[in-house]
Amino acid sequence: MMSNNRSSPIRINGFQIDLGDALPQHVRERLLTTTETYFQELKHASVGFRREGQSYCCTINIQVGNFRVMIGEASAPDCYRAFDLALEKVAVQLRRRKRRLDGAVREEVRAGATA
């Protein structure tokens, strides 16, 4: 299932499973909330769901600003839990990237103040 909104930078796919209407809405809301916590610009995101035996696997590919694509993947007994676990992994990467940027800016300011 693909996102109906053409202007949305988020694409949601289900490989041989029906995602319904509630799951894509949940994915959009949580993904936008999480990315806007750390960065203002979500360039694009792709979320894929597939079956793996008795569980579901969720893969999230996300790019904010001009940074590299960040990937999170997780498996769980249901799609919602798999997505939440994968999103936690992406949130850790976003937090680390933001912390690195903030540290670099502080170093530049400190170097400029001593010069």
GUPAFI-998567 format. One record per residue (C-alpha): residue in three letters; x, y, z. Coordinates in steps of 0.1 Angstrom, whole numbers, plus 5000, padded with zeros to 4 digits. Layout:
// GUPAFI-998567
rest: ALA, X: X, Y: Y, Z: Z $
...
// end
This chain:
// GUPAFI-998567
rest: MET, X: 5000, Y: 5000, Z: 5000 $
rest: MET, X: 5014, Y: 5034, Z: 4990 $
rest: SER, X: 5007, Y: 5067, Z: 5006 $
rest: ASN, X: 4978, Y: 5085, Z: 4989 $
rest: ASN, X: 4993, Y: 5119, Z: 4996 $
rest: ARG, X: 5017, Y: 5127, Z: 4967 $
rest: SER, X: 5033, Y: 5156, Z: 4986 $
rest: SER, X: 5041, Y: 5134, Z: 5016 $
rest: PRO, X: 5078, Y: 5125, Z: 5019 $
rest: ILE, X: 5067, Y: 5092, Z: 5035 $
rest: ARG, X: 5061, Y: 5060, Z: 5015 $
rest: ILE, X: 5046, Y: 5030, Z: 5032 $
rest: ASN, X: 5046, Y: 4995, Z: 5017 $
rest: GLY, X: 5033, Y: 4961, Z: 5027 $
rest: PHE, X: 5048, Y: 4931, Z: 5010 $
rest: GLN, X: 5020, Y: 4906, Z: 5005 $
rest: ILE, X: 5001, Y: 4919, Z: 5036 $
rest: ASP, X: 4972, Y: 4943, Z: 5040 $
rest: LEU, X: 4981, Y: 4973, Z: 5061 $
rest: GLY, X: 4946, Y: 4987, Z: 5064 $
rest: ASP, X: 4940, Y: 5024, Z: 5071 $
rest: ALA, X: 4950, Y: 5028, Z: 5107 $
rest: LEU, X: 4986, Y: 5015, Z: 5105 $
rest: PRO, X: 4997, Y: 5039, Z: 5078 $
rest: GLN, X: 4982, Y: 5068, Z: 5097 $
rest: HIS, X: 5000, Y: 5056, Z: 5129 $
rest: VAL, X: 5033, Y: 5054, Z: 5110 $
rest: ARG, X: 5030, Y: 5089, Z: 5095 $
rest: GLU, X: 5021, Y: 5105, Z: 5128 $
rest: ARG, X: 5049, Y: 5088, Z: 5149 $
rest: LEU, X: 5075, Y: 5092, Z: 5121 $
rest: LEU, X: 5069, Y: 5129, Z: 5117 $
rest: THR, X: 5068, Y: 5135, Z: 5155 $
rest: THR, X: 5101, Y: 5116, Z: 5160 $
rest: THR, X: 5120, Y: 5133, Z: 5132 $
rest: GLU, X: 5107, Y: 5168, Z: 5141 $
rest: THR, X: 5120, Y: 5163, Z: 5176 $
rest: TYR, X: 5156, Y: 5163, Z: 5164 $
rest: PHE, X: 5155, Y: 5180, Z: 5129 $
rest: GLN, X: 5130, Y: 5202, Z: 5111 $
rest: GLU, X: 5133, Y: 5188, Z: 5076 $
rest: LEU, X: 5122, Y: 5153, Z: 5067 $
rest: LYS, X: 5136, Y: 5148, Z: 5032 $
rest: HIS, X: 5120, Y: 5113, Z: 5026 $
rest: ALA, X: 5111, Y: 5081, Z: 5044 $
rest: SER, X: 5103, Y: 5046, Z: 5033 $
rest: VAL, X: 5086, Y: 5021, Z: 5057 $
rest: GLY, X: 5082, Y: 4985, Z: 5046 $
rest: PHE, X: 5064, Y: 4956, Z: 5063 $
rest: ARG, X: 5067, Y: 4919, Z: 5055 $
rest: ARG, X: 5060, Y: 4886, Z: 5071 $
rest: GLU, X: 5088, Y: 4864, Z: 5085 $
rest: GLY, X: 5072, Y: 4832, Z: 5097 $
rest: GLN, X: 5051, Y: 4840, Z: 5127 $
rest: SER, X: 5062, Y: 4876, Z: 5131 $
rest: TYR, X: 5062, Y: 4908, Z: 5111 $
rest: CYS, X: 5094, Y: 4927, Z: 5101 $
rest: CYS, X: 5094, Y: 4965, Z: 5097 $
rest: THR, X: 5122, Y: 4983, Z: 5079 $
rest: ILE, X: 5125, Y: 5021, Z: 5080 $
rest: ASN, X: 5147, Y: 5041, Z: 5057 $
rest: ILE, X: 5148, Y: 5078, Z: 5066 $
rest: GLN, X: 5167, Y: 5109, Z: 5054 $
rest: VAL, X: 5167, Y: 5142, Z: 5072 $
rest: GLY, X: 5184, Y: 5173, Z: 5057 $
rest: ASN, X: 5214, Y: 5164, Z: 5036 $
rest: PHE, X: 5226, Y: 5135, Z: 5058 $
rest: ARG, X: 5230, Y: 5099, Z: 5050 $
rest: VAL, X: 5200, Y: 5076, Z: 5050 $
rest: MET, X: 5194, Y: 5060, Z: 5084 $
rest: ILE, X: 5180, Y: 5025, Z: 5086 $
rest: GLY, X: 5161, Y: 5007, Z: 5114 $
rest: GLU, X: 5147, Y: 4972, Z: 5113 $
rest: ALA, X: 5129, Y: 4951, Z: 5138 $
rest: SER, X: 5106, Y: 4920, Z: 5141 $
rest: ALA, X: 5077, Y: 4915, Z: 5164 $
rest: PRO, X: 5044, Y: 4895, Z: 5166 $
rest: ASP, X: 5024, Y: 4924, Z: 5152 $
rest: CYS, X: 5030, Y: 4953, Z: 5128 $
rest: TYR, X: 5026, Y: 4981, Z: 5153 $
rest: ARG, X: 5052, Y: 4967, Z: 5177 $
rest: ALA, X: 5076, Y: 4960, Z: 5148 $
rest: PHE, X: 5073, Y: 4996, Z: 5137 $
rest: ASP, X: 5077, Y: 5010, Z: 5172 $
rest: LEU, X: 5109, Y: 4989, Z: 5177 $
rest: ALA, X: 5123, Y: 5000, Z: 5143 $
rest: LEU, X: 5115, Y: 5036, Z: 5150 $
rest: GLU, X: 5133, Y: 5034, Z: 5184 $
rest: LYS, X: 5164, Y: 5024, Z: 5165 $
rest: VAL, X: 5161, Y: 5053, Z: 5140 $
rest: ALA, X: 5154, Y: 5077, Z: 5169 $
rest: VAL, X: 5187, Y: 5066, Z: 5185 $
rest: GLN, X: 5206, Y: 5074, Z: 5153 $
rest: LEU, X: 5188, Y: 5108, Z: 5150 $
rest: ARG, X: 5197, Y: 5117, Z: 5186 $
rest: ARG, X: 5234, Y: 5108, Z: 5180 $
rest: ARG, X: 5235, Y: 5128, Z: 5148 $
rest: LYS, X: 5220, Y: 5158, Z: 5165 $
rest: ARG, X: 5244, Y: 5155, Z: 5195 $
rest: ARG, X: 5274, Y: 5153, Z: 5171 $
rest: LEU, X: 5262, Y: 5184, Z: 5152 $
rest: ASP, X: 5256, Y: 5203, Z: 5184 $
rest: GLY, X: 5291, Y: 5194, Z: 5196 $
rest: ALA, X: 5306, Y: 5205, Z: 5163 $
rest: VAL, X: 5289, Y: 5239, Z: 5165 $
rest: ARG, X: 5300, Y: 5244, Z: 5201 $
rest: GLU, X: 5336, Y: 5236, Z: 5190 $
rest: GLU, X: 5334, Y: 5261, Z: 5162 $
rest: VAL, X: 5321, Y: 5288, Z: 5186 $
rest: ARG, X: 5348, Y: 5280, Z: 5211 $
rest: ALA, X: 5375, Y: 5281, Z: 5184 $
rest: GLY, X: 5361, Y: 5315, Z: 5171 $
rest: ALA, X: 5360, Y: 5330, Z: 5206 $
rest: THR, X: 5397, Y: 5321, Z: 5213 $
rest: ALA, X: 5409, Y: 5334, Z: 5179 $
// end
